[in-house]
Amino acid sequence: MKSTSVRKRALGGKDAHAPKSRVTGVLVLAMKKPLKLYLGDWIEMKKPHPCGGKEWEIMRVGMDFRLKCLTCGRIILIPRTKLEKGFKKLIKSDFTEAPE
């Protein structure tokens, strides 16, 4: 019969009778809720537009946002993920609570 050290060397340093490790935890991903932004809201972004303005008016809401720069009037289309990442604060909103 082989000794334990010989058996471990034959198996690359692992014992044949050692219990295999198992992952028994549950992975829970925390999903962030999307921002509640509406048409006509004025927002401030973290980074300025090339004209120097940081304030924008929301002209379209959905997976993409259409924003109008309040300084120069330029209109851009930006994905929701990029907007939520660069969002700083809500300046003006016509809705005090969510419309039904």
C-alpha positions as CSV (number, residue, x, y, z in Angstrom):
1,M,0.0,0.0,0.0
2,K,1.2,3.5,-0.8
3,S,1.8,5.9,1.9
4,T,-0.1,9.2,2.1
5,S,2.9,11.3,0.9
6,V,3.4,9.0,-2.1
7,R,-0.3,9.2,-3.0
8,K,-0.3,13.0,-2.7
9,R,2.7,13.3,-5.0
10,A,1.0,11.0,-7.5
11,L,-2.0,13.3,-7.5
12,G,-0.1,16.5,-7.8
13,G,-0.1,17.4,-4.1
14,K,-3.8,16.6,-3.6
15,D,-5.1,13.9,-1.3
16,A,-7.4,11.5,-3.0
17,H,-9.7,11.2,0.0
18,A,-9.9,14.9,0.9
19,P,-13.3,16.4,0.6
20,K,-13.9,18.6,-2.4
21,S,-14.7,22.2,-1.6
22,R,-18.1,23.5,-2.6
23,V,-19.5,26.9,-3.0
24,T,-22.7,27.1,-1.0
25,G,-23.5,30.8,-1.0
26,V,-26.0,32.6,-3.1
27,L,-24.9,35.5,-5.2
28,V,-27.3,38.4,-5.1
29,L,-26.8,41.3,-7.5
30,A,-28.1,44.7,-6.4
31,M,-29.9,46.4,-9.2
32,K,-30.0,50.2,-9.2
33,K,-33.4,51.7,-9.8
34,P,-33.5,54.0,-12.8
35,L,-33.6,57.7,-12.2
36,K,-37.1,59.3,-12.2
37,L,-36.6,62.0,-14.8
38,Y,-39.4,63.6,-16.9
39,L,-39.8,65.7,-20.0
40,G,-39.0,69.4,-19.3
41,D,-36.8,68.6,-16.2
42,W,-33.6,70.6,-15.9
43,I,-30.5,68.7,-14.7
44,E,-26.9,69.4,-14.0
45,M,-24.2,67.0,-15.2
46,K,-20.8,66.4,-13.7
47,K,-18.7,67.3,-16.7
48,P,-19.3,70.5,-18.7
49,H,-20.3,70.7,-22.4
50,P,-17.6,72.1,-24.7
51,C,-19.5,75.5,-24.5
52,G,-18.9,75.5,-20.8
53,G,-22.5,74.8,-19.7
54,K,-23.4,72.0,-17.3
55,E,-27.2,72.5,-17.3
56,W,-29.5,70.5,-19.6
57,E,-33.2,70.3,-20.4
58,I,-34.7,66.8,-21.0
59,M,-36.5,66.6,-24.3
60,R,-36.9,62.8,-24.6
61,V,-37.0,60.1,-22.0
62,G,-36.4,56.3,-22.5
63,M,-33.4,54.1,-23.0
64,D,-31.9,57.2,-24.7
65,F,-32.3,60.7,-23.5
66,R,-32.4,63.8,-25.8
67,L,-30.9,66.7,-23.9
68,K,-30.7,70.4,-24.9
69,C,-27.8,72.4,-23.5
70,L,-29.3,75.5,-21.7
71,T,-26.1,77.6,-22.6
72,C,-25.7,77.1,-26.3
73,G,-28.9,75.3,-27.4
74,R,-27.1,72.2,-28.8
75,I,-29.2,69.0,-28.8
76,I,-27.6,65.6,-28.1
77,L,-28.8,62.0,-27.7
78,I,-27.2,60.1,-24.8
79,P,-27.8,56.6,-23.5
80,R,-29.5,56.2,-20.1
81,T,-26.5,54.5,-18.6
82,K,-24.2,57.3,-19.5
83,L,-26.7,59.9,-18.3
84,E,-27.1,58.2,-14.9
85,K,-23.3,57.9,-14.5
86,G,-22.8,61.6,-15.2
87,F,-25.9,63.0,-13.4
88,K,-25.2,65.4,-10.6
89,K,-28.4,67.0,-9.5
90,L,-32.0,67.9,-10.5
91,I,-32.3,71.7,-10.9
92,K,-36.0,72.1,-11.8
93,S,-38.8,69.6,-12.2
94,D,-42.5,70.2,-13.1
95,F,-43.5,67.0,-11.3
96,T,-43.6,66.9,-7.5
97,E,-44.6,63.3,-7.6
98,A,-44.8,60.6,-10.3
99,P,-47.6,61.0,-12.8
100,E,-50.0,58.1,-13.1
